[in-house]
Amino acid sequence: MEQVNNFDTTYKLYYAKVYRLCKGYFNGDNDIASDVTQEVFIKVWENLSKFRNESNVSTWIYKIASNTCLMYLRKTSNRKVVHTNEIPEMITGADLQDSEEKFFKMYSCINQLEPGSRLIIMMVLEDLGYDRIAEVMGITEENLRVKIHRIKSKLTKCVQNGRV
């Protein structure tokens, strides 16, 4: 089991992973992901002394990150949305390389998933072990494997058709 030595070490080890996780929640929006990542590490700092080493540090941090992202999404979903008839300009295929287009499309599809599924697939993309993902999500590994299979099927359909 991982031990927490100090905040600086923990921050350096997990900042990039938490940032990528947050970025996945917010459809690649760097500014929101950065703000929420900072909020996650403020919570880690404030609660580091309460961490009892009953789970891995990474599991604890991912749980804080997922809860913080979900709370942010809940707060923003209560805001009024202004609709417009104008369609924003999209980056054309000529501007992007083929691999970047696929990456953008996959991010778009991941963003269409419900928050729990989005968290699972982002942790899979971070190469977090199934045992840790199951622990963060509070489900069995068997249930996790079924969910991952379903998520991957949805993402495959989305990449091909454009909608989950």
Salt bridges, closest charged atoms under 4 A:
GLU2 OE1 - ARG132 NH2 3.61
GLU39 OE2 - LYS43 NZ 3.80
GLU54 OE2 - ARG52 NE 3.14
ASP98 OD2 - LYS102 NZ 3.38
GLU126 OE2 - ARG20 NE 2.59
GLU141 OE1 - ARG145 NH2 3.58
